[in-house]
């Protein structure tokens, strides 16, 4: 068997290196160019206003972070475990104030927290100020 000349071997290695570089460059370029959509919700403030006779106004201010619109499904008031269904959309970068009226009996003298549920996720509980 005859060996290939060093010049031909160098040319083959050079072509293989350039081809591998082009494949890697195209892969990385396509991966980085594909936009990744994500969304998260950040609670800013929460307040519960006692209107009397077991009627309360719950106000939550939230901000949307990410690149897609978020749909808020519900919010839960703790420790009473009161769930209020919502169907509110928040656009990326928007801050929104959500106010709902509930008929319930809330414990006085305890801290209340609100958890917001959206698209299979939930926020950390935010302490709600109870205004009487």
N, CA, C and O of each residue as an XYZ file, in Angstrom:
528
protein
N       0.835     -1.170      0.000
C       0.000      0.000      0.000
C       0.881      1.235      0.000
O       1.937      1.291      0.631
N       0.409      2.189     -0.716
C       1.129      3.442     -0.755
C       0.461      4.430      0.191
O      -0.763      4.445      0.322
N       1.247      5.232      0.832
C       0.719      6.269      1.718
C       0.363      7.492      0.881
O       0.926      7.709     -0.191
N      -0.583      8.292      1.385
C      -0.930      9.505      0.656
C       0.107     10.572      0.965
O       0.739     10.572      2.021
N       0.256     11.438      0.053
C       1.303     12.460      0.224
C       0.898     13.442      1.315
O      -0.293     13.633      1.559
N       1.862     14.062      1.970
C       1.562     15.036      3.014
C       0.723     16.203      2.508
O      -0.065     16.762      3.271
N       0.869     16.577      1.262
C       0.107     17.680      0.699
C      -1.374     17.323      0.602
O      -2.224     18.153      0.922
N      -1.698     16.108      0.169
C      -3.088     15.663      0.071
C      -3.680     15.504      1.472
O      -4.837     15.867      1.683
N      -2.935     14.982      2.417
C      -3.419     14.812      3.787
C      -3.731     16.163      4.416
O      -4.737     16.306      5.111
N      -2.885     17.146      4.182
C      -3.114     18.484      4.702
C      -4.373     19.092      4.104
O      -5.150     19.730      4.813
N      -4.581     18.899      2.804
C      -5.770     19.429      2.137
C      -7.041     18.787      2.697
O      -8.041     19.472      2.910
N      -7.001     17.482      2.934
C      -8.174     16.784      3.474
C      -8.482     17.283      4.892
O      -9.643     17.541      5.209
N      -7.480     17.420      5.735
C      -7.689     17.921      7.091
C      -8.207     19.357      7.082
O      -9.051     19.717      7.903
N      -7.710     20.171      6.164
C      -8.167     21.549      6.058
C      -9.633     21.620      5.651
O     -10.396     22.402      6.218
N     -10.034     20.805      4.668
C     -11.435     20.769      4.229
C     -12.337     20.269      5.362
O     -13.416     20.826      5.566
N     -11.928     19.243      6.099
C     -12.731     18.714      7.200
C     -12.878     19.757      8.315
O     -13.951     19.888      8.904
N     -11.818     20.487      8.598
C     -11.874     21.514      9.634
C     -12.806     22.650      9.239
O     -13.598     23.113     10.059
N     -12.721     23.100      8.004
C     -13.587     24.181      7.534
C     -15.052     23.727      7.527
O     -15.937     24.478      7.938
N     -15.306     22.505      7.061
C     -16.684     21.993      7.025
C     -17.245     21.882      8.448
O     -18.396     22.252      8.679
N     -16.471     21.388      9.387
C     -16.927     21.295     10.780
C     -17.194     22.670     11.364
O     -18.165     22.856     12.098
N     -16.347     23.629     11.047
C     -16.552     24.996     11.522
C     -17.828     25.611     10.974
O     -18.543     26.303     11.699
N     -18.121     25.371      9.713
C     -19.352     25.895      9.098
C     -20.587     25.266      9.738
O     -21.566     25.961     10.010
N     -20.549     23.977      9.976
C     -21.680     23.285     10.604
C     -21.905     23.818     12.021
O     -23.043     24.088     12.407
N     -20.849     23.968     12.782
C     -20.958     24.489     14.146
C     -21.454     25.933     14.147
O     -22.291     26.293     14.975
N     -20.954     26.761     13.239
C     -21.382     28.156     13.136
C     -22.874     28.242     12.818
O     -23.588     29.022     13.449
N     -23.358     27.463     11.859
C     -24.786     27.486     11.499
C     -25.662     26.996     12.651
O     -26.735     27.551     12.887
N     -25.225     25.980     13.360
C     -25.988     25.471     14.487
C     -26.128     26.533     15.578
O     -27.228     26.783     16.071
N     -25.009     27.153     15.950
C     -25.045     28.174     16.991
C     -25.842     29.400     16.556
O     -26.570     29.982     17.361
N     -25.713     29.794     15.306
C     -26.446     30.947     14.807
C     -27.953     30.695     14.851
O     -28.710     31.577     15.256
N     -28.392     29.526     14.448
C     -29.823     29.194     14.477
C     -30.335     29.072     15.906
O     -31.463     29.474     16.192
N     -29.538     28.535     16.791
C     -29.945     28.387     18.188
C     -30.088     29.745     18.867
O     -31.052     29.976     19.596
N     -29.149     30.628     18.635
C     -29.189     31.941     19.269
C     -30.226     32.859     18.638
O     -30.721     33.773     19.296
N     -30.555     32.635     17.398
C     -31.507     33.488     16.706
C     -32.956     33.148     17.062
O     -33.829     34.009     16.951
N     -33.223     31.927     17.480
C     -34.579     31.507     17.818
C     -35.011     32.207     19.101
O     -34.391     32.013     20.147
N     -36.071     33.020     19.036
C     -36.499     33.717     20.259
C     -37.143     32.738     21.242
O     -37.973     31.911     20.865
N     -36.753     32.849     22.481
C     -37.334     32.017     23.528
C     -38.399     32.841     24.241
O     -38.091     33.883     24.820
N     -39.629     32.390     24.205
C     -40.699     33.103     24.891
C     -40.772     32.637     26.335
O     -40.770     31.440     26.620
N     -40.835     33.587     27.223
C     -40.978     33.279     28.633
C     -41.825     34.359     29.276
O     -41.965     35.458     28.740
N     -42.375     34.043     30.403
C     -43.200     35.015     31.124
C     -43.194     34.676     32.604
O     -43.249     33.513     33.003
N     -43.128     35.716     33.389
C     -43.242     35.559     34.834
C     -44.001     36.761     35.385
O     -44.013     37.837     34.787
N     -44.614     36.560     36.503
C     -45.451     37.581     37.112
C     -44.835     37.979     38.456
O     -44.448     37.125     39.254
N     -44.752     39.282     38.689
C     -44.187     39.786     39.927
C     -45.224     40.591     40.686
O     -45.647     41.643     40.206
N     -45.649     40.132     41.857
C     -46.581     40.939     42.652
C     -45.857     42.141     43.241
O     -44.742     42.023     43.748
N     -46.501     43.290     43.166
C     -45.896     44.527     43.671
C     -46.519     44.920     45.007
O     -45.806     45.229     45.962
N     -47.846     44.908     45.071
C     -48.514     45.248     46.329
C     -49.862     44.557     46.382
O     -50.410     44.150     45.358
N     -50.392     44.429     47.601
C     -51.700     43.814     47.795
C     -52.398     44.491     48.961
O     -51.781     44.831     49.971
N     -53.693     44.676     48.797
C     -54.472     45.347     49.826
C     -55.873     44.749     49.853
O     -56.455     44.457     48.808
N     -56.401     44.571     51.042
C     -57.771     44.091     51.218
C     -58.515     45.164     52.001
O     -58.111     45.520     53.108
N     -59.593     45.679     51.435
C     -60.365     46.745     52.066
C     -61.679     46.162     52.564
O     -62.436     45.569     51.796
N     -61.944     46.336     53.857
C     -63.181     45.853     54.475
C     -64.286     46.886     54.233
O     -64.227     48.001     54.751
N     -65.297     46.504     53.441
C     -66.424     47.390     53.165
C     -67.559     47.185     54.163
O     -68.549     47.916     54.125
N     -67.434     46.221     55.037
C     -68.470     45.926     56.027
C     -69.405     44.836     55.551
O     -69.499     44.572     54.352
N     -70.094     44.203     56.476
C     -71.071     43.142     56.189
C     -70.468     41.977     55.407
O     -71.162     41.370     54.591
N     -69.207     41.652     55.633
C     -68.574     40.511     54.966
C     -68.219     40.751     53.514
O     -67.994     39.795     52.773
N     -68.162     42.001     53.089
C     -67.784     42.335     51.713
C     -66.403     42.986     51.752
O     -66.155     43.902     52.535
N     -65.510     42.493     50.892
C     -64.146     43.007     50.835
C     -63.771     43.307     49.387
O     -64.213     42.624     48.463
N     -62.953     44.332     49.206
C     -62.328     44.600     47.914
C     -60.874     44.157     48.023
O     -60.142     44.589     48.913
N     -60.477     43.300     47.113
C     -59.101     42.825     47.084
C     -58.425     43.487     45.894
O     -58.882     43.354     44.759
N     -57.331     44.205     46.157
C     -56.598     44.883     45.098
C     -55.164     44.378     45.090
O     -54.467     44.412     46.104
N     -54.745     43.913     43.931
C     -53.385     43.406     43.764
C     -52.766     44.119     42.572
O     -53.375     44.215     41.506
N     -51.550     44.620     42.763
C     -50.816     45.254     41.673
C     -49.700     44.305     41.267
O     -48.883     43.906     42.096
N     -49.667     43.941     39.970
C     -48.692     42.976     39.473
C     -47.994     43.523     38.233
O     -48.531     44.364     37.513
N     -46.800     43.028     38.007
C     -46.034     43.381     36.817
C     -45.687     42.136     36.040
O     -45.385     41.095     36.624
N     -45.729     42.234     34.714
C     -45.399     41.104     33.842
C     -43.990     41.280     33.308
O     -43.643     42.334     32.773
N     -43.196     40.260     33.454
C     -41.832     40.263     32.954
C     -41.732     39.145     31.925
O     -42.193     38.031     32.171
N     -41.143     39.430     30.796
C     -40.958     38.403     29.787
C     -41.261     38.899     28.397
O     -41.229     40.098     28.121
N     -41.557     37.949     27.521
C     -41.758     38.284     26.117
C     -43.103     37.828     25.578
O     -43.330     37.890     24.369
N     -43.995     37.376     26.438
C     -45.321     36.981     25.966
C     -46.383     37.413     26.970
O     -46.091     37.678     28.136
N     -47.613     37.477     26.492
C     -48.744     37.875     27.327
C     -49.048     36.776     28.342
O     -49.017     35.588     28.021
N     -49.343     37.194     29.571
C     -49.644     36.256     30.654
C     -51.135     36.317     30.958
O     -51.718     37.399     31.021
N     -51.746     35.156     31.146
C     -53.138     35.077     31.562
C     -53.184     34.661     33.029
O     -52.713     33.585     33.397
N     -53.761     35.533     33.865
C     -53.917     35.211     35.286
C     -55.177     34.386     35.440
O     -56.257     34.811     35.031
N     -55.046     33.203     36.031
C     -56.167     32.282     36.192
C     -56.963     32.564     37.453
O     -58.193     32.614     37.420
N     -56.258     32.748     38.575
C     -56.957     32.948     39.846
C     -55.996     33.526     40.874
O     -54.784     33.597     40.669
N     -56.591     33.934     41.983
C     -55.781     34.319     43.137
C     -56.379     33.670     44.371
O     -57.582     33.420     44.443
N     -55.517     33.402     45.338
C     -55.943     32.735     46.572
C     -55.558     33.608     47.756
O     -54.441     34.118     47.837
N     -56.507     33.769     48.674
C     -56.275     34.538     49.897
C     -56.010     33.550     51.030
O     -56.827     32.673     51.314
N     -54.871     33.708     51.662
C     -54.493     32.842     52.774
C     -54.565     33.643     54.065
O     -54.322     34.848     54.006
N     -54.870     33.090     55.201
C     -54.965     31.686     55.545
C     -56.342     31.069     55.321
O     -56.539     29.891     55.617
N     -57.295     31.839     54.807
C     -58.663     31.323     54.655
C     -58.840     30.402     53.444
O     -59.872     29.743     53.322
N     -57.855     30.348     52.552
C     -57.932     29.542     51.329
C     -59.117     29.914     50.455
O     -59.802     29.037     49.929
N     -59.359     31.185     50.299
C     -60.430     31.675     49.422
C     -59.841     31.854     48.031
O     -58.879     32.601     47.851
N     -60.412     31.176     47.056
C     -59.938     31.268     45.682
C     -60.913     32.083     44.851
O     -62.122     31.852     44.883
N     -60.371     33.041     44.106
C     -61.170     33.884     43.223
C     -60.703     33.619     41.795
O     -59.526     33.797     41.481
N     -61.624     33.196     40.930
C     -61.272     32.934     39.538
C     -61.172     34.242     38.760
O     -61.989     35.148     38.922
N     -60.167     34.313     37.929
C     -59.946     35.472     37.077
C     -59.638     34.983     35.663
O     -59.322     33.811     35.459
N     -59.730     35.858     34.722
C     -59.281     35.573     33.359
C     -58.752     36.892     32.809
O     -59.349     37.497     31.918
N     -57.628     37.319     33.355
C     -57.076     38.626     33.037
C     -55.745     38.462     32.316
O     -54.884     37.696     32.747
N     -55.586     39.185     31.220
C     -54.339     39.152     30.468
C     -53.483     40.360     30.806
O     -53.987     41.467     30.994
N     -52.177     40.126     30.881
C     -51.216     41.196     31.104
C     -50.141     41.082     30.029
O     -49.539     40.023     29.849
N     -49.909     42.169     29.326
C     -48.913     42.186     28.252
C     -47.505     42.299     28.837
O     -47.338     42.752     29.970
N     -46.496     41.890     28.068
C     -45.118     41.974     28.562
C     -44.737     43.403     28.942
O     -45.001     44.343     28.192
N     -44.127     43.556     30.087
C     -43.687     44.854     30.553
C     -44.766     45.714     31.190
O     -44.487     46.817     31.660
N     -45.996     45.216     31.208
C     -47.114     45.999     31.743
C     -47.255     45.778     33.245
O     -46.991     44.689     33.755
N     -47.674     46.828     33.941
C     -48.036     46.740     35.354
C     -49.532     46.977     35.435
O     -50.049     47.946     34.881
N     -50.225     46.082     36.133
C     -51.683     46.153     36.165
C     -52.189     46.040     37.593
O     -51.631     45.315     38.416
N     -53.255     46.772     37.865
C     -53.927     46.698     39.156
C     -55.213     45.901     38.964
O     -56.043     46.242     38.122
N     -55.370     44.855     39.739
C     -56.540     43.976     39.626
C     -57.355     44.122     40.906
O     -56.836     43.940     42.007
N     -58.625     44.451     40.753
C     -59.509     44.613     41.907
C     -60.695     43.675     41.760
O     -61.361     43.659     40.725
N     -60.956     42.890     42.808
C     -62.116     41.996     42.816
C     -62.858     42.168     44.139
O     -62.267     42.514     45.162
N     -64.139     41.922     44.093
C     -64.975     41.995     45.295
C     -65.284     40.576     45.736
O     -65.651     39.723     44.928
N     -65.129     40.338     47.030
C     -65.444     39.005     47.567
C     -66.399     39.141     48.739
O     -66.409     40.147     49.448
N     -67.189     38.119     48.920
C     -68.065     37.999     50.081
C     -67.509     36.854     50.915
O     -67.595     35.688     50.531
N     -66.942     37.203     52.053
C     -66.304     36.181     52.882
C     -66.158     36.707     54.293
O     -66.475     37.858     54.591
N     -65.669     35.831     55.152
C     -65.346     36.232     56.517
C     -63.842     36.072     56.661
O     -63.322     34.956     56.656
N     -63.145     37.198     56.789
C     -61.702     37.173     56.966
C     -61.367     37.368     58.439
O     -61.989     38.171     59.134
N     -60.381     36.625     58.895
C     -59.952     36.722     60.284
C     -59.296     38.078     60.527
O     -58.465     38.528     59.739
N     -59.671     38.703     61.598
C     -59.068     39.985     61.981
C     -57.845     39.708     62.848
O     -57.816     38.728     63.592
N     -56.853     40.558     62.753
C     -55.676     40.432     63.598
C     -54.651     39.419     63.125
O     -53.679     39.177     63.840
N     -54.817     38.820     61.970
C     -53.827     37.900     61.423
C     -53.328     38.454     60.095
O     -53.997     39.260     59.449
N     -52.148     38.008     59.705
C     -51.606     38.446     58.422
C     -52.266     37.663     57.295
O     -52.440     36.447     57.379
N     -52.626     38.378     56.253
C     -53.213     37.743     55.077
C     -52.209     37.795     53.931
O     -51.459     38.760     53.782
N     -52.212     36.751     53.138
C     -51.303     36.647     52.010
C     -52.113     36.326     50.762
O     -53.173     35.704     50.835
N     -51.600     36.758     49.623
C     -52.261     36.483     48.352
C     -51.263     35.784     47.439
O     -50.123     36.224     47.288
N     -51.713     34.685     46.833
C     -50.937     33.941     45.846
C     -51.676     34.053     44.519
O     -52.888     33.849     44.464
N     -50.954     34.375     43.453
C     -51.558     34.530     42.135
C     -51.147     33.343     41.275
O     -49.967     33.001     41.198
N     -52.131     32.716     40.627
C     -51.900     31.559     39.765
C     -52.044     31.978     38.309
O     -53.019     32.627     37.932
N     -51.068     31.601     37.501
C     -51.068     31.958     36.084
C     -50.341     30.893     35.276
O     -49.223     30.505     35.613
N     -50.966     30.432     34.231
C     -50.370     29.520     33.250
C     -49.558     28.384     33.877
O     -48.426     28.120     33.473
N     -50.148     27.722     34.858
C     -49.490     26.588     35.490
C     -48.415     26.958     36.498
O     -47.709     26.083     36.998
N     -48.282     28.230     36.799
C     -47.291     28.698     37.758
C     -47.995     29.491     38.854
O     -49.194     29.756     38.774
N     -47.236     29.864     39.869
C     -47.797     30.720     40.915
C     -46.709     31.640     41.444
O     -45.518     31.341     41.361
N     -47.152     32.771     41.991
C     -46.207     33.704     42.596
C     -45.939     33.281     44.029
O     -46.646     32.442     44.588
N     -44.927     33.862     44.603
C     -44.699     33.699     46.033
C     -45.825     34.453     46.751
O     -46.342     35.432     46.213
N     -46.205     34.024     47.936
C     -47.243     34.767     48.666
C     -46.782     36.192     48.976
O     -45.657     36.420     49.420
N     -47.673     37.129     48.731
C     -47.383     38.526     49.055
C     -48.305     38.941     50.188
O     -49.500     38.647     50.169
N     -47.745     39.622     51.172
C     -48.551     40.046     52.315
C     -49.525     41.132     51.884
O     -49.138     42.102     51.232
N     -50.789     40.963     52.252
C     -51.826     41.934     51.919
C     -52.171     42.747     53.154
O     -52.403     42.201     54.233
N     -52.201     44.039     52.980
C     -52.591     44.930     54.062
C     -54.115     44.918     54.196
O     -54.821     45.136     53.211
N     -54.625     44.666     55.396
C     -56.060     44.664     55.628
C     -56.462     46.028     56.153
O     -56.069     46.428     57.249
N     -57.264     46.748     55.343
C     -57.712     48.089     55.704
C     -59.158     47.993     56.163
O     -60.018     47.512     55.425
N     -59.426     48.453     57.386
C     -60.793     48.376     57.903
C     -61.441     49.743     57.917
O     -62.596     49.874     58.322
